Amino acid sequence: MEAKEFAGIRKRLNKTQKQMAELLGVSVKAVHSYEQGWRKVPVHVERQLLFLLSRMSGIRDILKTCWSVKKCPAALKRKCPAWEFRSGTMCWFINGTVCGGEARGDWKEKMSMCRECEVLALLLGEHER
């Protein structure tokens, strides 16, 4: 996650840097550093930030399940944790999802694929995708 994206999501959540720090369990200095690009946003912070965004009122209404977007066949759905836990609007959050027929090795690899998907694009406000 880039600094600009972190700051943009914080603003969409309508939180000050201090409030965001409290929500994420980090220092205000850390939040400031993420937004300035001085420190890389850790994976656990990125996941929590996206989770908070996904729970916002209004956002949930526009989200689509990954299996409907990807038109997953039943056999593939049965192998996927997003289907198992009925979390198709939060597939980006769950490790081990089988988008494209296989699970990704780590968060960075997974998110590079997820950032090309309509499910996450809708959450991030990139509706034109």
C-alpha positions in Angstrom: 0.0 0.0 0.0 1.3 3.4 -1.0 1.4 6.5 1.2 -1.2 8.3 -0.8 -3.6 5.4 -0.7 -3.2 5.1 3.1 -3.9 8.8 3.6 -6.9 8.6 1.2 -8.5 5.7 3.1 -8.0 7.4 6.4 -9.8 10.5 5.1 -12.6 8.3 3.7 -13.0 6.8 7.1 -13.2 10.4 8.4 -10.4 9.9 11.0 -7.7 12.1 12.3 -4.2 10.7 12.4 -4.6 10.3 16.1 -7.9 8.4 15.8 -6.4 6.2 13.0 -3.4 5.4 15.2 -5.7 4.3 18.0 -7.8 2.1 15.6 -4.7 0.5 14.2 -2.9 0.1 17.5 0.1 2.1 16.3 1.6 5.4 17.2 0.6 8.7 15.7 4.2 9.0 14.4 3.7 5.7 12.6 0.6 6.9 10.9 2.3 10.2 9.9 5.3 8.2 8.6 3.0 5.9 6.5 1.3 8.9 5.0 4.6 10.7 4.2 6.1 7.5 2.7 8.9 7.4 5.2 7.8 4.0 6.4 6.3 1.1 4.5 2.7 0.2 5.6 3.0 -3.2 7.3 0.8 -6.0 6.0 -1.3 -6.2 9.2 -2.0 -2.5 9.1 -3.0 -2.6 5.5 -5.3 -5.5 6.1 -6.9 -3.8 9.1 -7.3 -0.5 7.2 -9.0 -2.3 4.3 -11.2 -4.2 6.7 -12.4 -1.0 8.4 -13.1 0.5 4.9 -15.2 -2.5 3.9 -17.4 -2.1 7.0 -18.4 1.5 6.3 -22.0 2.2 5.8 -22.8 2.6 2.1 -19.7 0.6 0.9 -21.3 -2.7 1.7 -24.2 -1.9 -0.6 -22.0 -1.6 -3.7 -19.7 -4.6 -3.1 -20.1 -7.8 -5.1 -19.1 -11.3 -4.2 -15.9 -12.6 -5.9 -17.6 -15.8 -7.1 -20.2 -13.8 -9.0 -17.6 -11.4 -10.5 -15.3 -14.2 -11.5 -18.1 -16.6 -12.4 -16.5 -19.4 -10.5 -17.6 -22.9 -11.2 -18.9 -25.0 -8.3 -15.8 -27.2 -8.1 -13.6 -24.1 -7.7 -15.9 -22.5 -5.1 -15.7 -25.7 -2.9 -11.9 -25.3 -2.7 -12.0 -21.6 -1.8 -12.0 -20.2 1.8 -14.0 -17.1 0.6 -16.8 -19.4 -0.4 -16.5 -21.7 2.7 -16.8 -18.7 5.0 -19.3 -16.8 2.8 -16.9 -13.8 2.6 -17.0 -13.1 -1.1 -16.9 -9.4 -0.7 -13.8 -9.8 1.5 -11.9 -12.3 -0.6 -8.9 -9.9 -0.6 -8.8 -10.3 3.2 -8.6 -14.1 3.3 -5.4 -15.9 2.5 -5.6 -19.1 0.5 -8.4 -18.0 -1.9 -8.1 -19.8 -5.2 -8.7 -17.0 -7.7 -7.5 -18.0 -11.1 -7.5 -21.6 -9.9 -4.7 -21.5 -7.4 -3.9 -20.0 -4.0 -1.2 -17.2 -3.9 1.9 -17.7 -1.8 1.9 -14.6 0.3 0.1 -11.3 1.0 2.1 -9.3 -1.5 1.5 -11.7 -4.3 -2.1 -12.0 -3.4 -2.7 -8.3 -3.3 -1.0 -7.7 -6.6 -3.6 -10.0 -8.1 -6.5 -8.5 -6.0 -5.6 -5.0 -7.1 -6.5 -6.0 -10.7 -9.9 -7.3 -9.6 -13.3 -5.6 -9.6 -14.1 -6.8 -6.0 -11.3 -4.8 -4.5 -11.6 -1.9 -7.0 -15.2 -1.3 -5.8 -14.0 -1.2 -2.2 -11.3 1.3 -3.1 -13.7 3.5 -5.0 -12.3 2.7 -8.4 -15.8 2.2 -9.9 -14.7 2.8 -13.5 -12.9 -0.5 -13.7 
